[in-house]
Amino acid sequence: MKENIIKSKSFNFAVDIVSLYKSLVAHNKEFVMSKQLLKSGTSIGANIREAEFAVSKPDFINKMTISLKEANETDYWLDLLNKTAYINDVDYKRYKHQIQEILKILVSIVKSSKQ
């Protein structure tokens, strides 16, 4: 069976986000923005998983669009956490690269599914 790239990338990203959340809470005592990041960052893959068993094409498009929105929100929280010095530049660039890849794939999936 062919690997589902967006499924694996979003899952691996969620694992990284959980680790980042734990670090932000334990070391930085940052609870508000990190919780938002945790919610949006793990929701991407959850909605992709839901889309796997969509009951119709519009349902699939809706779930993937929600994933896209969550990815965009996650990108925002990463930017904010970096600008407020909760995430250092090295880690930020790694997470930023991951979320940008996910965003590009999701945009492509949503666009092609709507055609």
C-alpha positions as CSV (number, residue, x, y, z in Angstrom):
1,M,0.0,0.0,0.0
2,K,1.3,3.5,-0.9
3,E,2.3,5.7,2.0
4,N,0.0,8.6,2.7
5,I,2.5,11.5,2.9
6,I,0.2,14.0,4.5
7,K,-1.0,11.5,7.1
8,S,2.5,10.6,8.1
9,K,3.8,14.2,8.1
10,S,0.9,15.5,10.1
11,F,1.3,12.7,12.7
12,N,5.1,13.2,13.0
13,F,4.4,16.9,13.4
14,A,1.8,16.3,16.1
15,V,4.4,14.2,18.0
16,D,6.9,17.1,17.8
17,I,4.2,19.6,18.9
18,V,3.4,17.5,21.9
19,S,7.1,17.5,22.8
20,L,7.4,21.2,22.3
21,Y,4.3,21.8,24.5
22,K,5.7,19.7,27.3
23,S,9.0,21.7,27.1
24,L,7.2,25.1,27.1
25,V,5.2,24.1,30.1
26,A,8.0,22.5,32.1
27,H,10.9,24.9,31.3
28,N,9.2,28.2,30.4
29,K,6.1,28.0,32.5
30,E,4.2,29.1,29.4
31,F,0.6,27.7,29.6
32,V,-1.7,29.8,27.3
33,M,0.0,30.1,23.9
34,S,1.5,26.6,24.2
35,K,-2.0,25.1,24.9
36,Q,-3.3,26.8,21.7
37,L,-0.4,25.4,19.8
38,L,-1.0,21.9,21.2
39,K,-4.7,22.1,20.2
40,S,-4.2,23.4,16.6
41,G,-1.0,21.4,16.0
42,T,-2.5,18.0,16.9
43,S,-5.9,18.8,15.2
44,I,-4.3,18.9,11.8
45,G,-3.6,15.2,11.7
46,A,-6.9,14.3,13.5
47,N,-8.9,16.0,10.8
48,I,-6.8,14.3,8.1
49,R,-7.6,11.0,9.8
50,E,-11.3,11.9,9.8
51,A,-11.1,12.7,6.1
52,E,-9.9,9.2,5.3
53,F,-13.4,7.9,6.1
54,A,-15.4,10.8,4.8
55,V,-18.9,9.9,3.7
56,S,-18.8,12.1,0.6
57,K,-16.4,14.3,-1.5
58,P,-17.8,17.5,0.1
59,D,-17.2,15.9,3.6
60,F,-13.7,15.1,2.6
61,I,-13.1,18.6,1.3
62,N,-14.5,20.0,4.5
63,K,-12.3,17.9,6.8
64,M,-9.2,18.7,4.7
65,T,-10.1,22.4,4.8
66,I,-10.4,22.3,8.6
67,S,-6.9,20.7,8.6
68,L,-5.7,23.5,6.5
69,K,-7.2,26.1,8.8
70,E,-5.6,24.4,11.8
71,A,-2.2,24.3,10.1
72,N,-2.5,28.0,9.4
73,E,-3.4,28.7,13.0
74,T,-0.4,26.5,14.2
75,D,1.9,28.6,11.9
76,Y,0.6,31.7,13.7
77,W,1.3,30.3,17.2
78,L,4.8,29.2,16.1
79,D,5.5,32.7,14.9
80,L,4.2,34.3,18.0
81,L,6.1,32.0,20.3
82,N,9.3,32.7,18.4
83,K,8.8,36.5,18.4
84,T,8.1,36.4,22.2
85,A,11.3,34.4,22.8
86,Y,9.6,31.2,23.9
87,I,11.0,29.2,21.0
88,N,14.6,29.7,19.9
89,D,15.4,30.4,16.3
90,V,16.9,27.0,15.6
91,D,13.9,25.1,16.8
92,Y,11.5,27.6,15.2
93,K,13.1,27.1,11.8
94,R,12.6,23.3,12.1
95,Y,9.0,23.6,13.1
96,K,8.4,26.3,10.5
97,H,9.8,24.1,7.8
98,Q,7.5,21.3,8.8
99,I,4.3,23.4,9.0
100,Q,5.1,25.0,5.7
101,E,5.4,21.6,4.0
102,I,2.1,20.5,5.5
103,L,0.4,23.8,4.4
104,K,1.6,23.3,0.8
105,I,0.4,19.7,0.7
106,L,-3.0,20.6,2.2
107,V,-3.5,23.6,-0.2
108,S,-2.8,21.2,-3.1
109,I,-5.2,18.6,-1.8
110,V,-8.0,21.0,-1.2
111,K,-7.6,22.7,-4.6
112,S,-7.4,19.5,-6.6
113,S,-10.4,18.0,-4.6
114,K,-12.5,21.0,-5.5
115,Q,-11.9,20.5,-9.3
